[in-house]
Amino acid sequence: MFRNRTRKRIKEHNWNDHSNTSQFFSRIEEQTDDAIKDLTLVANNLNEKQLEEIFTIEKLEPFIQSLMLPKKIEDENYRNLSSQRLFFLGHMLMKYSLNLMGTTFGNKWAKELYQQHERPLRDMLNTIYYEKKNMISQII
C-alpha cells in the first residue's frame, strides 16, 4: 500500500518534509481508501476458511484498537473532533456484533440472558445514535 518513505513520514509526522502537505495527505487518503476497498473485496469474496486465515484476531485487534483509541491523541481539540467518529464507529461495531451474538452462545444461561436484554440494548443504542445524529444535523 504505502512505500517505505511514506510510512516513515507518517510514523514520524514529518508532514513538512513534503513540498505540498495537502497533496501528501490527499495521496494518503486515496491510498487508504483503495486499501479499504481491497480488503472489503477480499472479505466479500473468500470463503470462511480463507477469511479465518487472513482476518485473525492477532492482525485485526491492533487495527481496531488504533481506530478506537489512536496513540496520537495529543490535545483536547483532537479528542473533541474524534469523539463523533469514535461514537459512530463504536455504534457500528456494536450493531454488527449484536447481530452475531445470539447465534454464537453455547451456554444456555448466557443465551437466555442475552435474549432477555438484546431488545432493550438495541433500543438504547439506536436512541442514542439517532439523538446524536439529529444533534449533528442541527449544527450543520
C-alpha positions as CSV (number, residue, x, y, z in Angstrom):
1,M,0.0,0.0,0.0
2,F,2.5,2.7,1.1
3,R,6.1,3.0,0.1
4,N,8.6,2.8,2.9
5,R,9.4,6.5,2.6
6,T,5.7,7.4,3.1
7,R,5.4,5.0,6.0
8,K,8.4,6.7,7.7
9,R,6.9,10.2,7.2
10,I,3.5,9.1,8.6
11,K,5.2,7.5,11.6
12,E,7.4,10.4,12.3
13,H,4.8,13.0,11.5
14,N,7.2,14.7,9.0
15,W,4.5,16.3,7.0
16,N,6.6,19.4,6.5
17,D,9.3,17.4,4.7
18,H,6.9,17.2,1.8
19,S,6.7,20.2,-0.5
20,N,2.9,20.1,-0.6
21,T,1.4,18.7,2.6
22,S,-2.2,18.8,1.5
23,Q,-1.3,16.9,-1.6
24,F,0.7,14.4,0.6
25,F,-2.4,13.9,2.8
26,S,-4.7,13.5,-0.2
27,R,-2.4,10.7,-1.6
28,I,-2.5,9.0,1.8
29,E,-6.3,9.3,1.9
30,E,-6.6,8.0,-1.6
31,Q,-4.3,5.0,-1.0
32,T,-6.1,4.2,2.3
33,D,-9.5,4.3,0.5
34,D,-8.2,1.9,-2.1
35,A,-6.8,-0.4,0.6
36,I,-10.1,-0.5,2.5
37,K,-12.0,-1.2,-0.8
38,D,-9.5,-4.1,-1.5
39,L,-10.0,-5.5,2.0
40,T,-13.8,-5.3,1.5
41,L,-13.4,-7.1,-1.8
42,V,-11.5,-9.9,-0.1
43,A,-14.0,-10.1,2.8
44,N,-16.9,-10.4,0.4
45,N,-15.4,-12.9,-2.0
46,L,-13.5,-15.5,0.0
47,N,-14.9,-18.4,1.9
48,E,-14.9,-18.6,5.7
49,K,-11.9,-20.9,6.0
50,Q,-9.8,-18.4,3.9
51,L,-11.1,-15.4,5.8
52,E,-10.1,-17.1,9.1
53,E,-6.5,-17.3,7.9
54,I,-6.4,-13.7,6.7
55,F,-8.5,-11.8,9.3
56,T,-7.2,-13.2,12.5
57,I,-7.6,-11.6,15.9
58,E,-3.8,-11.0,16.1
59,K,-4.0,-9.0,12.9
60,L,-7.3,-7.2,13.5
61,E,-7.0,-6.3,17.2
62,P,-4.2,-3.8,16.8
63,F,-6.1,-2.2,13.8
64,I,-9.4,-1.9,15.7
65,Q,-7.7,-0.7,18.8
66,S,-5.9,2.0,16.8
67,L,-9.2,3.1,15.2
68,M,-10.9,3.3,18.6
69,L,-8.1,4.7,20.6
70,P,-5.4,6.3,18.4
71,K,-2.0,6.7,20.0
72,K,-1.5,10.1,18.6
73,I,-4.2,11.8,20.7
74,E,-2.1,14.8,21.7
75,D,-4.5,17.6,22.7
76,E,-8.1,18.2,23.8
77,N,-9.1,19.6,20.4
78,Y,-8.3,16.3,18.7
79,R,-10.3,14.3,21.4
80,N,-13.3,16.6,20.8
81,L,-13.1,16.2,17.0
82,S,-12.6,12.5,17.1
83,S,-15.4,11.8,19.6
84,Q,-18.1,11.8,16.8
85,R,-16.0,9.5,14.7
86,L,-15.4,7.2,17.6
87,F,-19.1,7.3,18.7
88,F,-20.4,6.2,15.3
89,L,-17.6,3.7,14.8
90,G,-18.4,2.2,18.2
91,H,-22.1,2.1,17.4
92,M,-21.5,0.4,14.1
93,L,-19.3,-2.3,15.7
94,M,-21.9,-2.9,18.5
95,K,-24.7,-3.1,15.9
96,Y,-23.0,-5.8,13.9
97,S,-21.8,-7.6,17.0
98,L,-25.3,-7.9,18.4
99,N,-26.4,-9.5,15.1
100,L,-24.0,-12.3,15.7
101,M,-24.2,-12.7,19.5
102,G,-27.5,-14.6,19.8
103,T,-26.4,-17.3,17.4
104,T,-23.0,-18.0,19.0
105,F,-23.8,-18.7,22.6
106,G,-23.4,-22.3,23.6
107,N,-24.2,-21.7,27.3
108,K,-27.9,-21.9,27.8
109,W,-27.9,-19.4,30.7
110,A,-25.9,-16.8,28.7
111,K,-28.1,-17.3,25.7
112,E,-31.3,-16.7,27.7
113,L,-29.8,-13.7,29.5
114,Y,-28.8,-12.2,26.1
115,Q,-32.2,-12.8,24.6
116,Q,-33.8,-11.0,27.6
117,H,-31.6,-8.0,27.2
118,E,-31.0,-7.8,23.5
119,R,-34.1,-5.7,22.6
120,P,-33.6,-3.1,25.3
121,L,-29.9,-2.8,24.5
122,R,-30.6,-2.3,20.8
123,D,-33.3,0.3,21.6
124,M,-30.9,2.1,23.9
125,L,-28.1,2.1,21.3
126,N,-30.4,3.2,18.5
127,T,-32.0,6.0,20.6
128,I,-28.5,7.4,21.5
129,Y,-27.4,7.0,17.8
130,Y,-30.4,8.9,16.4
131,E,-30.2,11.6,19.1
132,K,-26.5,12.2,18.3
133,K,-27.2,12.2,14.5
134,N,-30.1,14.8,15.0
135,M,-27.9,17.0,17.1
136,I,-25.1,17.0,14.5
137,S,-27.6,17.7,11.6
138,Q,-28.9,20.7,13.6
139,I,-25.4,22.1,14.0
140,I,-24.7,21.8,10.3
